[in-house]
Every structure is written in C-alpha cells, then in structure tokens.
Amino acid sequence: MAKYTLFGGAYSTYVRTVRMLMQEKGLDYELVPVNILTGEGQSEAHLRRHPFGKIPALEVDGVTLFETAAIVELLEAHQPTPARFPEDPVERARMRQWMNVIDNYLYPDVVGTLVWQRVVNPRMDQPCDEQAVRDGMPVVRKHFGLLNAALENAKWLAGDTISVADFYLAPIMAYVAMTPEAERLLADHPQVARWWEAFQQRESFIQTPFDGS
C-alpha cells in the first residue's frame, strides 16, 4: 500500500482539491502542515519538495511531486476508480481547459482580490481595502458569467461527468461564499448556484473543511 504524505495547509484551496480527490478515491494520507503565509514555504526542507515554496507537494513511494495538476494526474493513475478524469475526449479537454482557466485567470482575480480582502486580511488582522474590492468586482462577475454559461447545458464544468475541474473550483467557491458579495453573485448566476448547491453535498467536501471554517 502506497504511503501518501501531503505537504500544505488546510486553509489552501489547492491542498483542499487534492484532499477531496484522495477522499473520493479512498486513499489514506498524512497531511503535514506547511504555512506559506508565515514563511514556512521558504524553509530549506520545503524548498527541496517545492522549489517555488508553494503548496501542495506530495511524497509517495520515494517520488516527490509539486503542482496540483501533476499530483492529481498521479492520483488518477494510482487509483483509477472512481474516475475523475472523463473518458470522453471532449469532456477531458474541457476539464483541462477549466483547470487552466482557474489556475491562470480565475484564481488570481477572485482569490487575489475578493477573497483576499474579505477573508484573508481579516484573519491576519489586516484591514479590508474596500476600494480594491470595488475595483475587482467587475472581473469577478465576468468569471461568474463564464462559469454560468458553461453550466447552462451541463451538470458539471466539463459536461455531465464530474471531473477534477469541479474539484479545482469548489474550494474557491467555499471562500467566496464567506463574503458578503456571494449572495448577489449566486443570485445573478443561477447555474453556478445550482452547481454549488450540488457540490456541497459531496462527502469529500464535507470531510475536508478549511482551517477555521
């Protein structure tokens, strides 16, 4: 039996993505805390696991991997059932499309503005920059509009089969839901609201709460 050691913090959206997928696949793992917000990511030990000092990193059977996309690829190979990479080539391509959108656009814009100001700063005893929130909301709404359109004719982001893309988005949505802007965002984007309601019922989501949530 492979021994999985996951390095990161339970506050991290990407760490939660990996934890949820491990839960879905019934894989046992040890979570070793690494708080990059306090500089622990720059320790010599962690930089050997992740040369950019980020999280998560995974050690299994003498192999060390960093970056969530690489980690979930290995998990899918180690435990193919239940599949979280769609068999249909179009759905699989859409899964990767949304993974990249979340990595490169949605996460920086939504977490980097709305979530950071409304959730992270208060937890670090820092003030919320209301002007930054106001300036950032148009692009946040743009992302929600794109998600809503993608979900108009599909149950999940990649299609009718749940995929890794949904597990990328859900932890971000969990933080957005903690903001006062969430109610209006979900009311204005009913397909996102429907998706979010369905995802929250998953046992893997319930069993992997954020620190302090």
C-alpha positions in Angstrom: 0.0 0.0 0.0 1.4 3.3 -1.1 2.1 5.9 1.7 1.0 9.4 0.7 2.4 12.4 2.5 0.8 15.7 1.5 2.5 18.9 2.5 0.4 22.0 2.8 -2.2 23.7 4.9 -5.9 23.0 5.4 -6.5 26.7 4.5 -5.3 26.2 0.9 -7.7 25.8 -2.0 -5.3 23.7 -3.9 -4.5 21.5 -0.9 -8.2 21.0 -0.4 -8.5 20.0 -4.1 -6.0 17.2 -3.5 -7.5 16.2 -0.2 -11.0 15.9 -1.7 -9.8 13.7 -4.6 -7.9 11.5 -2.1 -11.2 11.2 -0.1 -13.1 10.4 -3.3 -10.7 7.6 -4.1 -10.4 6.2 -0.6 -6.6 7.0 -0.4 -5.1 7.3 3.1 -2.6 10.1 3.5 -0.9 12.2 6.1 -1.2 16.0 6.0 1.9 17.7 7.1 1.2 21.4 7.8 3.2 24.0 5.9 2.0 27.6 6.3 3.3 29.6 3.4 1.6 32.7 4.9 4.1 32.8 7.7 7.2 31.9 5.6 7.4 28.2 6.2 7.4 27.6 2.5 10.8 29.1 2.3 12.4 26.6 4.6 15.2 24.5 3.2 13.2 21.3 3.8 10.2 22.5 1.9 12.1 24.1 -1.0 13.5 20.6 -1.6 9.9 19.5 -2.1 8.7 22.5 -4.0 11.4 24.8 -5.4 9.0 27.7 -5.6 8.0 27.4 -1.9 4.3 26.9 -2.7 1.8 24.2 -1.7 0.8 21.4 -2.1 3.7 19.0 -2.5 3.3 15.2 -2.4 5.6 12.4 -1.4 4.7 8.8 -2.3 6.9 5.7 -2.8 10.1 7.8 -2.9 8.6 10.2 -5.5 8.1 13.9 -4.8 5.7 16.0 -6.9 4.7 19.6 -6.7 1.9 21.5 -8.6 -1.7 20.3 -8.2 -2.2 19.3 -11.8 0.7 16.8 -11.6 -0.4 15.5 -8.2 -4.0 14.7 -9.3 -2.7 13.1 -12.5 -0.7 10.6 -10.4 -3.6 10.0 -8.0 -5.8 9.1 -11.0 -3.2 6.7 -12.3 -2.7 5.1 -8.8 -6.5 4.8 -8.2 -8.5 5.0 -11.5 -11.8 4.4 -9.8 -13.9 6.3 -9.3 -12.6 8.1 -12.3 -12.3 11.9 -12.0 -10.7 12.3 -15.5 -13.5 11.9 -18.0 -13.2 9.1 -20.7 -14.8 11.2 -23.3 -12.1 13.2 -25.1 -14.1 16.4 -25.4 -15.0 16.3 -21.7 -11.4 15.6 -20.8 -10.3 18.6 -22.9 -12.9 20.8 -21.2 -11.7 19.6 -17.8 -8.1 20.7 -18.6 -9.4 23.9 -20.2 -11.2 24.9 -16.9 -8.2 23.7 -14.8 -6.1 26.2 -16.7 -8.6 29.0 -16.6 -8.9 28.6 -12.8 -5.1 28.5 -12.4 -4.3 31.4 -14.7 -7.3 33.7 -14.5 -10.0 32.9 -12.0 -7.8 32.2 -9.0 -5.7 35.3 -9.3 -8.7 37.6 -9.9 -11.2 36.1 -7.5 -8.9 34.9 -4.6 -6.4 37.7 -5.2 -9.0 40.4 -4.8 -12.3 39.5 -3.3 -11.3 36.6 -1.1 -8.0 38.1 0.0 -9.6 41.4 1.1 -12.8 39.9 2.6 -11.4 36.7 4.2 -7.6 36.5 4.4 -6.9 40.1 5.5 -9.3 40.0 8.5 -7.8 36.6 9.6 -4.4 38.2 9.5 -5.7 41.3 11.5 -5.3 43.4 8.4 -8.0 45.9 7.1 -10.1 45.1 4.1 -9.4 47.5 1.2 -13.0 48.4 0.1 -11.7 50.2 -3.0 -9.8 47.1 -4.1 -13.0 45.1 -3.7 -15.0 47.6 -5.8 -12.3 47.7 -8.4 -12.1 43.9 -8.6 -15.8 43.1 -8.7 -16.3 43.6 -12.5 -13.7 40.9 -13.3 -15.1 38.6 -10.6 -18.5 39.0 -12.2 -17.0 38.3 -15.6 -15.7 35.0 -14.3 -19.0 34.0 -12.8 -20.7 34.8 -16.1 -18.3 32.5 -17.9 -18.9 29.7 -15.4 -22.7 30.3 -15.6 -22.6 29.9 -19.4 -20.5 26.8 -19.2 -23.1 25.2 -16.8 -26.2 26.2 -18.8 -26.3 22.9 -20.6 -24.1 20.7 -18.4 -24.3 19.4 -14.9 -20.6 19.9 -14.2 -17.9 22.1 -15.7 -16.6 19.5 -18.2 -20.0 18.1 -19.1 -22.3 15.6 -17.4 -19.4 13.8 -15.6 -17.8 15.4 -12.6 -14.1 16.0 -13.1 -11.0 17.4 -11.5 -12.1 20.9 -12.8 -15.0 20.9 -10.4 -12.7 20.0 -7.5 -10.4 22.9 -8.5 -13.4 25.4 -8.4 -15.2 24.2 -5.3 -12.6 25.3 -2.7 -12.5 28.8 -4.3 -16.3 28.9 -4.1 -16.2 27.9 -0.4 -14.2 31.1 0.3 -16.3 33.3 -2.0 -19.4 32.0 0.0 -17.8 33.6 3.1 -18.0 37.1 1.5 -21.0 39.5 1.6 -20.8 39.6 -2.2 -21.7 35.9 -2.5 -25.4 36.2 -2.2 -25.7 38.6 -5.1 -23.2 36.7 -7.2 -25.1 33.5 -6.8 -28.5 35.1 -7.3 -27.3 36.6 -10.6 -25.7 33.4 -11.8 -28.3 30.6 -11.1 -26.4 27.8 -12.9 -23.4 28.5 -10.7 -25.7 28.5 -7.7 -27.2 25.1 -8.8 -23.7 23.6 -9.3 -22.5 24.9 -5.9 -25.5 23.5 -4.1 -24.9 20.1 -5.6 -21.2 20.1 -4.9 -21.6 21.0 -1.2 -23.4 17.7 -0.7 -20.4 15.6 -1.6 -18.9 13.7 1.3 -15.4 14.6 0.2 -16.2 18.3 0.5 -17.9 17.9 3.9 -14.9 15.9 5.3 -12.2 18.4 4.2 -13.1 21.8 5.8 -10.7 24.7 5.8 -9.0 25.7 9.0 -11.4 27.8 10.9 -14.3 27.2 8.6 
